[in-house]
Amino acid sequence: MLMRNYDSDTSFSPRAVCTEPAYSGLSWAMLAKNETFGVGGKSEISLELVPVPLLHDPVSSSTYMSSPSESRSLLHLEVDESTQSAYGTSLDDNDDPEYISRKVVERNLLRKLDFRTAYLVLIYILNQMDRNNAAAARLRGLEKDLGMKGTQFNTLISSLYIGYVFMQTPSNFILTRITKPSLYLSSCMSLWGLLTTLVGISTSYYQALSSRFLVGFLEATFYPGAVYLLSRWYRREELGYRTAFFTAGIGISNAFGSLLASGILATMEGVLGYAAWRWLFFIEGYLTILVGIGGMFILPDFPSSPASWLTPAEHNLAQKRMEEDSDGHGTADPTSSGGFAVVLSLMTDWRAWLIGTALCCCNASLSFNMFFPTLAATMGYSPTVSLLLCTPPWIMSTITAVTVARHSDATRERFGHMTFALLMLITGYVLAMSTMNFTVRYISLFFMAQAQVSNVILLTWISNTFARSSSKRAVAIGFMNCIGTSGNTLSPYIWPSSWGPTYTNSYLICIVLAISCISLCWVFRRHLERLNEAAGEEERELNLAKGYRYLL
């Protein structure tokens, strides 16, 4: 409690003890310790009067106590219950000024940080639109105008992910060597927006293929880079929810991207002499460029970099939180020796290949999202109606993703939540295979869309598990996401138009891939469980406090 404005007839007065010049200008906190029960319902409490400097947060305009820099045992008082109640004396640990100070600073830090990282959602929405706009353009003449034949459209989709495979690991390695990730990621975004507009002016299949190929190299910087950026600011138990909120852009993009595409394709045909599908690439490309420029000023850099939007106390706490989160499992310091040795160590780590292969199977099993408008069109409606039908499943998917990821963080559990999402995917595929009935097939699309969170949880699990040294973690995320993206590179060939409109073979392949992912992740979970058991046994033998534990 804070001592102020006490009556002079009380048994303790701050005037009697606050006369030393060394303590002038300080706020005083009285802490209760060593309670003993006396006679007559009274209790004896030893009190410490602690000098606590007041800190002022210019953002929230609030004043709060910092941690006490020194304390002096001053008084031994005898008070009864009424006196304790009147003056608010409390033995609750939560009344510790240091505890109160940290909570206030941490709350302000997370509020500011959440505001800035929310901009990643907007970037990811446009990233997904740029990935999937070819599928929407296909419904309004893309293949015909560019003279595509056979599996050339599938190759056009696949070409985007070739750049992902080659660029993700080097890009994250670059991130560990720079201090301005906001500038790096935003510049790459503006450039891929520019290349997206070039697809709109392509006059042949090979021109469009070249542009999409280059777009993939630039887009590859964003997703693993954003996940790594989040892991540098948020603790393990906070990361899953934030990553899910960030990747909720998938659902929002697929939902409102379909609405935007249906509006453009329905109203822009022939404007200024361009086909409607070309306007789709123009408009989405220009939006991407503008949002990329804005990201240079809004996205945060690393906690180790200067941050004018944080107070000194908040900035120091941001770095301390990461050090605490990595206790017992390496260092969170951004600098790390090794360079290419880090990559080599991952390439020889069987766990990296195991979980990377699981991520590959997961991504390939979720490949329906690349052809979602095509699957909706199998129900027999016009292109505009088919795109509108895509919206409700993805809105529900966004809600599911945030809910499941938040529960995964709260329970500190990954495998079960990921398995739950993939089981919904399998259910959707089985329903779609069973009939061509409109209602059943539309319900199957809802089940498929809810499974998107499985990828989020798996990638968060990787970030939680591998290499708490920040540079190693960056390379680990990039390396395993690189392996995972190889599934996206091959998956367009799972959905050839010759297998439509039933796509039974496609569903069967994706079911096998989903089961393979669950099996590989179970092996990985058992491995981590044995490591946790070994750590617990060692702590009991050496009589040590409980240390770091892997999330399962």
C-alpha positions as CSV (number, residue, x, y, z in Angstrom):
1,M,0.0,0.0,0.0
2,L,1.0,3.6,-0.4
3,M,1.2,5.7,2.8
4,R,-0.3,9.1,2.4
5,N,-2.6,11.5,4.2
6,Y,-2.7,9.5,7.5
7,D,-4.2,11.1,10.6
8,S,-1.6,12.2,13.2
9,D,-3.2,10.1,15.9
10,T,-2.5,6.8,14.2
11,S,0.2,4.5,15.6
12,F,2.4,5.1,12.6
13,S,3.0,8.3,10.8
14,P,5.2,8.8,7.7
15,R,6.3,12.1,9.2
16,A,8.2,10.2,11.8
17,V,10.3,8.3,9.4
18,C,10.6,10.3,6.2
19,T,12.9,13.0,7.4
20,E,16.1,11.8,5.7
21,P,17.1,13.9,2.7
22,A,18.2,10.8,0.8
23,Y,14.6,9.8,0.6
24,S,13.1,13.0,-0.6
25,G,11.0,13.0,-3.8
26,L,10.2,9.3,-3.4
27,S,6.8,7.6,-3.0
28,W,6.7,5.2,-0.1
29,A,5.3,1.7,0.0
30,M,4.6,-0.1,3.2
31,L,5.1,-3.9,3.0
32,A,3.8,-6.3,5.6
33,K,6.0,-9.2,6.7
34,N,6.3,-11.7,9.5
35,E,2.7,-11.9,10.7
36,T,2.3,-13.5,14.2
37,F,-0.9,-13.8,16.1
38,G,-1.1,-12.2,19.6
39,V,-3.6,-12.0,22.4
40,G,-7.1,-10.6,22.1
41,G,-7.5,-11.0,18.3
42,K,-4.6,-8.7,17.5
43,S,-1.8,-9.6,15.1
44,E,1.7,-8.3,15.2
45,I,3.1,-7.3,11.8
46,S,6.6,-6.2,11.0
47,L,6.4,-3.5,8.4
48,E,9.0,-2.3,5.9
49,L,8.8,1.2,4.5
50,V,10.2,1.0,1.0
51,P,11.2,4.0,-1.1
52,V,9.7,3.5,-4.6
53,P,10.4,6.1,-7.4
54,L,7.4,7.0,-9.5
55,L,7.6,6.3,-13.2
56,H,5.5,8.1,-15.7
57,D,4.3,6.5,-18.9
58,P,3.8,9.3,-21.5
59,V,1.7,7.1,-23.7
60,S,-0.8,5.9,-21.2
61,S,-0.4,9.1,-19.0
62,S,-0.4,6.8,-16.0
63,T,1.9,6.9,-13.0
64,Y,3.1,3.7,-11.4
65,M,5.7,2.4,-9.0
66,S,9.0,1.0,-10.2
67,S,10.7,-1.8,-8.3
68,P,12.1,-0.7,-5.0
69,S,15.8,0.1,-5.3
70,E,16.4,-0.2,-1.5
71,S,14.4,-1.0,1.6
72,R,14.8,-0.4,5.3
73,S,13.2,-2.3,8.2
74,L,11.7,0.6,10.2
75,L,8.8,-0.3,12.4
76,H,7.3,-3.1,14.5
77,L,3.6,-2.3,14.9
78,E,0.7,-3.9,16.7
79,V,-2.6,-3.5,14.8
80,D,-5.9,-5.3,14.9
81,E,-8.1,-6.4,12.0
82,S,-10.0,-3.1,11.8
83,T,-6.8,-1.2,11.5
84,Q,-5.6,-3.6,8.7
85,S,-8.8,-3.1,6.8
86,A,-8.8,0.7,7.2
87,Y,-5.4,1.2,5.9
88,G,-5.4,-1.6,3.2
89,T,-2.5,-3.6,4.6
90,S,-2.3,-6.8,2.6
91,L,-0.1,-9.9,2.7
92,D,-0.9,-10.7,-0.9
93,D,2.2,-11.1,-3.1
94,N,0.4,-9.2,-5.8
95,D,0.8,-6.1,-3.7
96,D,4.5,-6.2,-4.2
97,P,5.4,-2.9,-6.0
98,E,7.8,-4.7,-8.3
99,Y,5.1,-7.1,-9.4
100,I,2.6,-4.2,-10.0
101,S,5.2,-2.2,-11.9
102,R,6.1,-5.1,-14.2
103,K,2.5,-5.9,-15.0
104,V,1.7,-2.3,-15.9
105,V,4.7,-2.0,-18.1
106,E,4.1,-5.4,-19.7
107,R,0.5,-4.5,-20.4
108,N,1.5,-1.3,-22.2
109,L,4.2,-3.1,-24.1
110,L,1.9,-5.8,-25.4
111,R,-0.8,-3.3,-26.3
112,K,1.6,-1.3,-28.4
113,L,3.2,-4.4,-29.9
114,D,-0.1,-6.0,-30.8
115,F,-1.1,-2.8,-32.6
116,R,2.0,-2.8,-34.8
117,T,2.2,-6.5,-35.5
118,A,-1.5,-6.4,-36.5
119,Y,-0.3,-4.8,-39.7
120,L,1.2,-8.2,-40.6
121,V,-2.4,-9.4,-41.0
122,L,-3.1,-6.8,-43.7
123,I,0.2,-7.7,-45.5
124,Y,-0.7,-11.4,-45.3
125,I,-4.2,-10.8,-46.7
126,L,-2.7,-9.2,-49.8
127,N,0.0,-11.9,-49.9
128,Q,-2.7,-14.6,-50.1
129,M,-4.6,-12.6,-52.7
130,D,-1.5,-12.4,-54.9
131,R,-1.0,-16.2,-54.5
132,N,-4.6,-17.2,-55.3
133,N,-5.7,-14.6,-57.8
134,A,-4.8,-16.9,-60.7
135,A,-7.4,-19.4,-59.6
136,A,-10.1,-16.6,-59.7
137,A,-8.8,-15.3,-63.0
138,R,-9.1,-18.8,-64.5
139,L,-12.9,-18.5,-64.2
140,R,-12.9,-15.5,-66.5
141,G,-10.7,-16.4,-69.4
142,L,-7.1,-16.4,-68.2
143,E,-6.3,-19.8,-69.7
144,K,-7.9,-19.0,-73.0
145,D,-6.4,-15.5,-73.4
146,L,-2.8,-16.8,-72.7
147,G,-3.3,-19.9,-74.8
148,M,-2.7,-22.4,-72.0
149,K,-3.0,-26.2,-72.7
150,G,-2.9,-29.4,-70.6
151,T,-1.3,-28.9,-67.2
152,Q,0.2,-25.4,-68.0
153,F,-2.1,-23.8,-65.5
154,N,-1.0,-26.1,-62.8
155,T,2.6,-25.2,-63.7
156,L,1.7,-21.5,-63.5
157,I,0.5,-22.1,-59.9
158,S,3.5,-24.3,-59.0
159,S,6.1,-21.8,-60.3
160,L,5.3,-19.4,-57.5
161,Y,6.5,-21.9,-54.9
162,I,9.8,-22.7,-56.6
163,G,11.1,-19.3,-55.4
164,Y,9.8,-20.1,-51.9
165,V,11.9,-23.3,-51.8
166,F,15.1,-21.5,-52.7
167,M,14.7,-18.2,-50.9
168,Q,13.2,-18.8,-47.5
169,T,16.3,-20.1,-45.7
170,P,18.7,-17.4,-47.1
171,S,16.1,-14.7,-46.4
172,N,15.8,-15.6,-42.8
173,F,19.5,-15.8,-42.5
174,I,19.7,-12.3,-43.9
175,L,17.2,-11.2,-41.2
176,T,19.6,-12.2,-38.5
177,R,22.2,-9.9,-39.9
178,I,20.2,-6.7,-40.2
179,T,18.6,-4.4,-37.7
180,K,15.6,-3.1,-39.8
181,P,13.3,-6.1,-40.7
182,S,10.5,-3.5,-41.2
183,L,12.4,-2.0,-44.1
184,Y,13.5,-5.4,-45.5
185,L,10.1,-7.1,-45.5
186,S,8.2,-4.0,-46.7
187,S,10.5,-3.4,-49.6
188,C,10.1,-7.0,-50.7
189,M,6.4,-6.6,-50.5
190,S,6.3,-3.5,-52.7
191,L,8.4,-5.3,-55.3
192,W,6.3,-8.3,-55.5
193,G,3.2,-6.0,-55.9
194,L,4.9,-4.4,-58.8
195,L,5.6,-7.9,-60.4
196,T,2.0,-8.9,-59.8
197,T,0.8,-6.0,-62.0
198,L,3.2,-7.4,-64.8
199,V,1.2,-10.6,-64.8
200,G,-1.8,-8.5,-65.8
201,I,-0.1,-7.2,-68.9
202,S,1.3,-10.6,-70.0
203,T,0.3,-11.6,-73.6
204,S,1.6,-15.2,-73.4
205,Y,1.8,-18.1,-71.0
206,Y,5.6,-17.8,-70.7
207,Q,5.5,-14.1,-69.8
208,A,3.0,-14.8,-67.0
209,L,5.0,-17.8,-65.9
210,S,8.2,-15.7,-65.6
211,S,6.5,-13.0,-63.6
212,R,4.9,-15.5,-61.2
213,F,8.3,-17.2,-60.8
214,L,9.9,-13.9,-59.7
215,V,7.0,-13.1,-57.4
216,G,7.7,-16.3,-55.6
217,F,11.3,-15.3,-54.8
218,L,10.1,-12.0,-53.2
219,E,7.0,-13.4,-51.4
220,A,9.3,-16.1,-49.9
221,T,10.8,-13.5,-47.6
222,F,7.5,-12.6,-45.9
223,Y,5.9,-15.6,-44.1
224,P,9.0,-17.2,-42.4
225,G,10.3,-13.7,-41.8
226,A,7.1,-12.6,-40.1
227,V,7.0,-15.7,-37.9
228,Y,10.6,-15.1,-36.9
229,L,9.8,-11.5,-36.1
230,L,6.9,-12.5,-33.9
231,S,9.1,-15.1,-32.1
232,R,11.6,-12.3,-31.2
233,W,8.9,-10.3,-29.3
234,Y,6.5,-12.8,-27.8
235,R,7.0,-15.5,-25.2
236,R,6.2,-19.2,-26.1
237,E,2.8,-19.2,-24.4
238,E,1.9,-16.0,-26.3
239,L,3.2,-17.0,-29.7
240,G,0.5,-19.4,-30.9
241,Y,-2.3,-17.0,-30.6
242,R,-0.4,-14.2,-32.2
243,T,0.7,-16.4,-35.1
244,A,-2.9,-17.6,-35.6
245,F,-4.1,-14.0,-35.5
246,F,-1.5,-13.1,-38.1
247,T,-2.3,-16.1,-40.3
248,A,-6.0,-15.4,-40.0
249,G,-5.2,-13.4,-43.0
250,I,-5.6,-16.6,-45.0
251,G,-9.2,-16.9,-44.1
252,I,-9.9,-13.2,-44.4
253,S,-8.1,-13.1,-47.8
254,N,-10.0,-16.1,-49.2
255,A,-13.3,-14.7,-47.9
256,F,-13.1,-11.1,-48.9
257,G,-10.6,-11.7,-51.7
258,S,-13.4,-13.8,-53.3
259,L,-15.8,-10.9,-52.9
260,L,-13.3,-8.4,-54.4
261,A,-12.5,-10.8,-57.3
262,S,-16.2,-11.4,-58.0
263,G,-16.8,-7.6,-58.1
264,I,-13.8,-6.9,-60.3
265,L,-14.5,-9.8,-62.7
266,A,-18.2,-8.9,-63.0
267,T,-17.8,-5.2,-63.6
268,M,-14.4,-4.4,-65.1
269,E,-14.6,-6.4,-68.4
270,G,-13.4,-4.2,-71.3
271,V,-12.6,-1.1,-69.1
272,L,-9.8,0.8,-70.9
273,G,-9.6,-2.1,-73.3
274,Y,-8.5,-4.7,-70.7
275,A,-10.1,-8.0,-69.8
276,A,-11.6,-8.2,-66.3
277,W,-9.0,-10.8,-65.2
278,R,-6.2,-8.3,-66.0
279,W,-7.8,-5.7,-63.8
280,L,-7.7,-8.2,-61.0
281,F,-3.9,-8.3,-61.1
282,F,-3.6,-4.5,-61.6
283,I,-5.8,-3.6,-58.6
284,E,-4.3,-6.2,-56.2
285,G,-0.8,-5.3,-57.3
286,Y,-1.3,-1.6,-56.7
287,L,-2.8,-2.3,-53.3
288,T,0.2,-4.4,-52.4
289,I,2.6,-1.7,-53.3
290,L,0.8,0.9,-51.1
291,V,0.6,-1.4,-48.1
292,G,4.3,-2.3,-48.5
293,I,5.2,1.4,-48.3
294,G,3.1,1.8,-45.2
295,G,4.8,-1.2,-43.5
296,M,8.2,0.7,-43.6
297,F,6.8,3.0,-40.9
298,I,4.5,0.7,-38.9
299,L,6.1,-2.7,-38.5
300,P,8.4,-3.1,-35.5
301,D,12.1,-4.0,-35.7
302,F,13.8,-6.4,-33.2
303,P,13.8,-5.7,-29.4
304,S,17.6,-5.2,-29.7
305,S,17.0,-2.3,-32.1
306,P,16.1,1.2,-31.1
307,A,12.3,1.7,-30.7
308,S,11.1,5.2,-30.4
309,W,7.5,3.9,-29.9
310,L,8.5,2.3,-26.6
311,T,9.4,3.9,-23.3
312,P,12.9,2.9,-21.9
313,A,11.2,0.7,-19.3
314,E,9.1,-1.1,-21.9
315,H,12.1,-1.5,-24.2
316,N,14.1,-3.1,-21.4
317,L,11.3,-5.4,-20.4
318,A,10.9,-6.5,-24.0
319,Q,14.5,-7.8,-24.0
320,K,14.2,-9.2,-20.5
321,R,11.1,-11.2,-21.4
322,M,13.0,-13.0,-24.2
323,E,15.9,-13.8,-21.9
324,E,13.5,-15.3,-19.4
325,D,11.6,-17.3,-22.1
326,S,14.9,-18.9,-23.2
327,D,16.2,-19.8,-19.6
328,G,17.6,-23.3,-19.7
329,H,17.6,-23.6,-23.5
330,G,20.3,-21.4,-24.9
331,T,20.3,-17.6,-25.3
332,A,17.9,-15.2,-26.9
333,D,20.7,-12.9,-27.8
334,P,20.4,-11.8,-31.5
335,T,24.0,-12.4,-32.2
336,S,25.2,-15.9,-32.8
337,S,28.3,-17.4,-34.2
338,G,28.1,-20.1,-36.8
339,G,26.7,-18.7,-40.0
340,F,26.5,-21.6,-42.5
341,A,27.4,-23.9,-39.6
342,V,23.9,-23.4,-38.4
343,V,22.5,-24.5,-41.7
344,L,24.8,-27.5,-41.7
345,S,23.8,-28.5,-38.2
346,L,20.1,-28.4,-39.2
347,M,20.7,-30.4,-42.4
348,T,22.3,-33.2,-40.3
349,D,19.6,-33.1,-37.6
350,W,17.1,-35.9,-38.2
351,R,14.4,-34.0,-36.2
352,A,14.6,-31.1,-38.6
353,W,13.9,-33.4,-41.6
354,L,11.2,-35.3,-39.7
355,I,9.2,-32.2,-38.8
356,G,10.0,-30.5,-42.1
357,T,8.5,-33.6,-43.9
358,A,5.5,-33.4,-41.7
359,L,5.1,-29.7,-42.6
360,C,5.4,-30.7,-46.3
361,C,2.7,-33.3,-46.0
362,C,0.5,-30.8,-44.1
363,N,0.9,-28.1,-46.8
364,A,0.2,-30.6,-49.6
365,S,-2.9,-31.9,-47.8
366,L,-4.2,-28.3,-47.5
367,S,-3.7,-27.7,-51.3
368,F,-7.4,-27.5,-51.8
369,N,-7.2,-23.8,-51.0
370,M,-5.3,-23.1,-54.2
371,F,-8.3,-24.5,-56.1
372,F,-11.1,-23.4,-53.8
373,P,-13.0,-21.4,-56.5
374,T,-12.7,-24.4,-58.9
375,L,-14.1,-26.8,-56.2
376,A,-17.0,-24.4,-55.6
377,A,-17.6,-24.2,-59.3
378,T,-18.2,-28.0,-59.4
379,M,-21.6,-27.3,-57.8
380,G,-22.8,-25.9,-61.1
381,Y,-23.1,-22.1,-60.5
382,S,-21.9,-19.1,-62.5
383,P,-18.3,-17.8,-61.8
384,T,-19.7,-14.8,-59.8
385,V,-21.9,-17.0,-57.6
386,S,-19.1,-19.6,-57.2
387,L,-16.8,-16.9,-55.8
388,L,-19.5,-15.6,-53.5
389,L,-20.0,-19.2,-52.1
390,C,-16.3,-19.2,-51.1
391,T,-16.8,-16.5,-48.5
392,P,-18.7,-18.1,-45.6
393,P,-16.4,-21.1,-45.2
394,W,-13.4,-18.8,-44.8
395,I,-15.1,-16.5,-42.4
396,M,-15.8,-19.4,-40.1
397,S,-12.2,-20.6,-40.7
398,T,-10.8,-17.4,-39.4
399,I,-12.9,-17.7,-36.2
400,T,-11.8,-21.3,-35.8
401,A,-8.2,-20.6,-36.3
402,V,-8.0,-17.9,-33.6
403,T,-10.1,-20.0,-31.1
404,V,-8.1,-23.2,-31.5
405,A,-4.7,-21.4,-31.4
406,R,-5.7,-19.5,-28.3
407,H,-6.7,-22.7,-26.6
408,S,-3.5,-24.3,-27.7
409,D,-1.5,-21.4,-26.0
410,A,-3.7,-21.6,-22.9
411,T,-3.1,-25.4,-22.5
412,R,0.5,-25.2,-23.8
413,E,-0.3,-28.2,-26.1
414,R,0.3,-28.4,-29.9
415,F,0.0,-32.0,-31.2
416,G,-3.6,-32.6,-30.1
417,H,-4.8,-29.3,-31.5
418,M,-3.1,-29.8,-34.9
419,T,-4.5,-33.4,-35.1
420,F,-8.0,-32.1,-34.4
421,A,-7.7,-29.6,-37.3
422,L,-6.4,-32.3,-39.7
423,L,-9.3,-34.7,-38.7
424,M,-11.7,-31.9,-39.8
425,L,-9.9,-31.8,-43.1
426,I,-10.2,-35.6,-43.6
427,T,-13.9,-35.4,-42.7
428,G,-14.4,-32.7,-45.4
429,Y,-12.6,-34.8,-48.0
430,V,-14.7,-37.9,-47.2
431,L,-17.9,-35.9,-47.5
432,A,-16.8,-34.5,-50.8
433,M,-15.9,-37.9,-52.2
434,S,-19.2,-39.5,-51.1
435,T,-21.6,-37.5,-53.3
436,M,-22.2,-34.7,-55.8
437,N,-25.1,-33.4,-53.8
438,F,-24.9,-29.6,-53.5
439,T,-25.6,-29.4,-49.8
440,V,-23.2,-32.1,-48.8
441,R,-20.4,-30.8,-51.0
442,Y,-20.9,-27.3,-49.7
443,I,-20.7,-28.5,-46.1
444,S,-17.5,-30.4,-47.0
445,L,-15.9,-27.0,-48.0
446,F,-16.6,-25.7,-44.5
447,F,-14.8,-28.7,-43.0
448,M,-11.8,-28.3,-45.3
449,A,-11.5,-24.6,-44.6
450,Q,-11.4,-25.1,-40.8
451,A,-8.3,-27.2,-41.1
452,Q,-6.1,-24.3,-42.2
453,V,-5.1,-23.7,-38.5
454,S,-3.1,-27.0,-38.5
455,N,-0.3,-25.4,-40.5
456,V,-0.3,-22.4,-38.0
457,I,0.0,-24.7,-35.0
458,L,2.7,-26.8,-36.6
459,L,4.9,-23.9,-37.6
460,T,4.4,-22.4,-34.1
461,W,5.5,-25.7,-32.6
462,I,8.6,-25.6,-34.7
463,S,9.4,-22.0,-33.5
464,N,8.8,-23.1,-29.9
465,T,11.1,-26.1,-30.1
466,F,14.1,-25.4,-32.3
467,A,17.1,-23.3,-31.2
468,R,16.3,-20.5,-28.8
469,S,19.3,-18.7,-30.1
470,S,17.6,-16.2,-32.3
471,S,19.8,-16.6,-35.4
472,K,19.5,-20.4,-35.2
473,R,15.7,-20.1,-34.7
474,A,15.5,-17.9,-37.8
475,V,17.4,-20.4,-39.9
476,A,15.4,-23.3,-38.5
477,I,12.1,-21.6,-39.4
478,G,13.3,-20.8,-42.9
479,F,14.9,-24.3,-43.4
480,M,11.8,-26.3,-42.3
481,N,9.4,-24.0,-44.0
482,C,11.5,-24.5,-47.2
483,I,11.0,-28.3,-46.9
484,G,7.3,-27.7,-46.2
485,T,6.9,-25.4,-49.2
486,S,8.1,-28.2,-51.5
487,G,4.7,-29.7,-50.8
488,N,3.1,-26.6,-52.2
489,T,5.3,-26.8,-55.3
490,L,4.1,-30.4,-56.1
491,S,0.5,-30.1,-54.9
492,P,-1.0,-28.2,-57.9
493,Y,-0.5,-31.5,-59.9
494,I,-2.8,-33.3,-57.4
495,W,-5.7,-31.4,-58.9
496,P,-5.6,-31.8,-62.7
497,S,-8.8,-30.7,-64.4
498,S,-9.1,-34.2,-65.9
499,W,-10.0,-35.6,-62.5
500,G,-12.9,-33.2,-62.1
501,P,-15.6,-32.5,-61.3
502,T,-15.5,-35.3,-58.6
503,Y,-11.8,-35.0,-57.8
504,T,-12.0,-38.3,-56.0
505,N,-8.3,-39.2,-56.6
506,S,-7.3,-35.7,-55.4
507,Y,-9.2,-36.2,-52.1
508,L,-7.7,-39.6,-51.6
509,I,-4.1,-38.4,-52.0
510,C,-4.7,-35.5,-49.6
511,I,-6.2,-37.9,-47.0
512,V,-3.1,-40.0,-47.1
513,L,-0.9,-36.9,-46.8
514,A,-2.9,-35.7,-43.7
515,I,-2.5,-39.1,-42.0
516,S,1.2,-39.1,-42.8
517,C,1.5,-35.7,-41.2
518,I,-0.2,-36.8,-38.0
519,S,2.0,-39.9,-37.8
520,L,5.2,-38.0,-38.2
521,C,4.2,-35.4,-35.6
522,W,3.3,-38.2,-33.2
523,V,6.9,-39.5,-33.5
524,F,8.2,-36.0,-32.9
525,R,6.0,-35.6,-29.9
526,R,7.1,-38.9,-28.3
527,H,10.8,-37.7,-28.8
528,L,10.1,-34.4,-27.0
529,E,8.2,-36.2,-24.3
530,R,11.2,-38.5,-23.6
531,L,13.5,-35.4,-23.5
532,N,11.2,-33.8,-20.9
533,E,11.2,-37.0,-18.8
534,A,15.0,-37.2,-18.9
535,A,15.2,-33.5,-17.8
536,G,12.8,-34.1,-14.9
537,E,14.8,-37.2,-13.8
538,E,18.0,-35.2,-13.8
539,E,16.5,-32.4,-11.8
540,R,15.3,-34.8,-9.2
541,E,18.6,-36.5,-8.9
542,L,20.5,-33.2,-8.5
543,N,17.8,-31.6,-6.5
544,L,17.4,-28.7,-9.0
545,A,14.5,-26.4,-9.7
546,K,12.2,-27.3,-12.6
547,G,13.8,-25.9,-15.8
548,Y,12.9,-25.7,-19.5
549,R,10.3,-28.1,-20.9
550,Y,9.4,-28.6,-24.6
551,L,5.8,-28.0,-25.5
552,L,4.1,-31.2,-26.7
